[in-house]
């Protein structure tokens, strides 16, 4: 009950209508299913929940910033404002809602994200999400821009890094995160068989790039084209090459009809 009250307070701070729990209890008592908030990468969480106020670069220049009573902090200067050490524990406590030692917002303008994440997702995924989010804020700290590795990355390596958590190391749809998803990931080894013997290369390119998310029903699958493009120093050509490498890898693991 306490967690839901915190969520209601946080939502009210954004001007959203909050129905009192006593009134909600008068209606149906059906349990509301939890919402899987995949993906868990720090950048995705930041873009979805923080960038509106703090801006995509973390400098406090988000589209909602000018409407807030207290201007959002420049998150890229946390390390410099703390003697060269990133205040990881303080940032985590602030996101969790257990500490407000960083005077970034007023007492209620920033939601208690820890409680909100737990309300919408499972505890193990919430812990991973918060840890990744803190790590991403740390990566935003002012300094020389990281360079993209010049060593070519194979499609197999890309698959194991970005796809295997859901689709499984062998692409059979049995990854460690598959049980957390509302829809079972498909067996990517049987795409050609399921398409009358023709490998659906162009379709896969659009799905991975994000232009055909409807094929997955929801956004449970990350828009990898956008993720690849937004890597520090990456270009659209770099993103397209990664997509091509992934598609080539999937083509190479297709099962053949008996």
Steps between C-alpha positions, in 0.01 A plus 500: 500500500784736583663444161178579315449816707848616404420435135180703529690792654761484225236495226311785664817709483474476121143622501343164430163409642536247780198295608494448881562142595179494703300576185695250294415234757130553431544377145634174372756326720680342208874509524664729247766301312853626531647672199828375363717809451761348273762591395716548808789698354588820684466711189149372423387564859654847496339593168160374613486630858762776542558677168172696509641707785876449485531492121641221284852620577431529875575873513164600645355631176212260444172612339324509840781684681361850447168399659653379827520713814865399545716470192640147459863449586774452244568132562820512295672708770437274801856368505658845473271629776611219729875541483553274201317200646166396358249486794366160399336414833332840525366479145366150560330608824350797321358284223375249756333781695676417826729801492478855373853609581554630147306826493384452144124536544251615753353243737244358256586606143709195425298176527610225735615283214596207721142457619360554151733243345407245766132567449531428129761229498667225700758565773796333320435700182453819705840455662663446161318801352608737778860377491513546121339842525758617757781362285362687199489830694861437596584454131355847428755678718687777323827387348648377173238326289558123491605362167333216323722194474652473155515119512219359284225327696356181358130427471542214747653732760221752448241226541648370825521855641165645396271210406596193702353625833152451349549271201759272663862429416391253231216731378234246600291754694607375844715787629525575875263797460239313296300401809456869586343584165130500427565343160738210449790593270492307171744230399719703265650187350172414324430833329577362156288189549212714623528719191460223239871443465587867438715679754313827592809721493335836413228444761758425768691814411187709555417325829851544641521857376166578665291583194279195547449464876147372434647162415574458871166635619650743751827675567625209709778471243733801510538717190856389435547725200458802728724346767778430249469847344529672836822330603761772567663593171282266295349597166194372317738294285641335814148418619402356162815285493413352839148422384635335184742294711218381725282405203790311338557312825134402524512382138798278586320316784178413317381140520442319174192294422546127568 
